Structures are given as C-alpha cells and as structure tokens.
Amino acid sequence: MNITFEYDGVKASERLEALIVKKLNKMESKFDFIVQAHVFLRIQNTSSPMSGKICKIQLSVPGPLLFAEANTKSFEASIQESINDLERQLSKKKEKMKAH
C-alpha cells in the first residue's frame, strides 16, 4: 500500500508518520484490498481546547473512496478515531464484497 502524507500548519513528524504507518499496515493485513492511503494532518484554531488537531484519512479501495476525519485535542486521538471509523467502513465493504 502506498501512503502519502500532507501537512497544513503542522511540521512533519516522523513519530506521527510511524504511528500512522503502523496502524494502516495492521489494517491492511485484515483488509488486503486497500490500494492507497492519503493522510492529511492540520491544526485548526478553535475556541475549544478539546479540538483543533485534525486527521483526515482517505483510502483508495475497489469502488468508491473511503474517508474518515477526526478533530480532537491531540493528533494521536484524531488518528485513532479516524482509523476506527475506517475499520468500520472496511468491514461493511468486505461483507458487501463477499455477498457478490
């Protein structure tokens, strides 16, 4: 799987990239039909201390693209929330693929 990273208002972080790659590789071992992933990390100025760190992940799979976005107080939490959402979407997609 090819993984690309984009940063908006955030300095590139090897630690965050390693965390994302680890989680996406684990996901790919369960769902072998993932072709590519685009990861977007950005900071948004908000009045709430519980948000502002945004992680968006877009997966290229057969059929429509899958997309998840999370906005929390830390990138780690946003990454985890996005991954959890994508795993739910991938499980549904896998079931549909088995039915056909």
C-alpha positions in Angstrom: 0.0 0.0 0.0 1.3 3.4 -0.9 0.8 6.1 1.9 1.2 9.8 1.3 1.2 12.5 3.9 0.2 16.1 3.7 0.6 18.7 6.4 -1.2 22.0 6.8 0.1 24.3 9.5 1.9 21.3 11.1 5.6 20.5 11.0 6.2 17.0 9.5 6.6 14.5 12.3 8.4 11.1 11.9 6.8 9.9 15.1 3.2 10.6 13.9 4.1 9.1 10.4 5.4 6.0 12.1 2.3 5.7 14.2 0.0 6.1 11.2 2.0 3.6 9.0 1.9 1.0 11.8 -1.9 1.4 12.2 -2.5 1.4 8.4 -0.3 -1.7 7.9 -2.2 -3.5 10.6 -5.4 -2.5 8.9 -4.1 -3.7 5.5 -3.3 -7.1 7.0 -7.0 -7.5 7.8 -8.3 -5.9 4.6 -5.9 -6.8 1.7 -7.9 -4.8 -0.9 -6.6 -1.4 0.2 -4.6 0.2 -2.6 -3.5 3.6 -1.3 -3.9 5.9 1.6 -3.7 9.7 1.8 -3.3 11.2 5.2 -3.9 14.9 6.0 -2.8 16.4 9.3 -3.6 20.0 10.1 -4.2 22.4 13.0 -7.3 24.5 13.2 -7.7 27.4 15.5 -10.7 26.8 17.7 -12.1 28.3 20.9 -12.4 24.8 22.4 -9.4 23.1 24.0 -10.9 19.7 23.1 -10.4 20.2 19.4 -8.1 21.6 16.8 -5.9 18.7 15.8 -7.4 17.3 12.6 -6.6 14.0 11.0 -8.2 13.1 7.6 -7.5 9.7 6.0 -8.7 8.8 2.5 -8.4 5.2 1.4 -8.4 4.0 -2.2 -10.2 0.7 -2.5 -12.1 -1.0 -5.3 -15.3 1.1 -5.7 -15.8 4.5 -4.0 -13.1 6.0 -1.9 -13.4 5.7 1.9 -12.9 8.7 4.0 -12.7 9.4 7.8 -12.0 12.7 9.6 -11.5 13.4 13.3 -11.0 16.6 15.2 -9.7 16.2 18.8 -7.3 17.7 21.3 -4.3 15.6 20.1 -3.2 14.1 16.8 -2.9 10.6 18.4 -6.5 10.6 19.4 -7.6 12.0 16.0 -5.6 9.3 14.2 -7.1 6.6 16.4 -10.6 7.9 15.9 -10.1 8.1 12.1 -8.7 4.5 12.0 -11.6 3.1 14.0 -14.1 4.8 11.6 -12.3 3.4 8.6 -12.2 -0.1 10.1 -16.0 0.0 10.5 -16.3 1.1 6.8 -13.9 -1.5 5.6 -15.8 -4.3 7.5 -19.0 -3.2 5.8 -17.3 -3.1 2.4 -15.8 -6.6 2.9 -19.2 -8.0 3.8 -20.7 -6.5 0.6 -17.8 -7.9 -1.5 -18.4 -11.4 -0.1 -22.0 -11.2 -1.0 -21.2 -10.6 -4.7 
